[in-house]
């Protein structure tokens, strides 16, 4: 997967991988359709940071989910 290319498919891929890595209980709360390509770079930065870490504290998870919320379409 070439994440250097902005695409709907890449947004969907990153969101799904983020949900898997964070073990999101309410997966419906974070959907790929909530994000558009305008925020692609920010989303990619979050994705890369999450994929590098092995585990997350509660505070880190809360901050990540909050940041994802900030990136959602208005």
Secondary structure, 3 states (H helix, E strand, C coil): CCCCCCCHHHHHHHHHHHHHHHCCCCHHHCCHHHCCHHHHHHHHHHHHHHHHCCCCCHHHHHHHHHHHHHHCCC
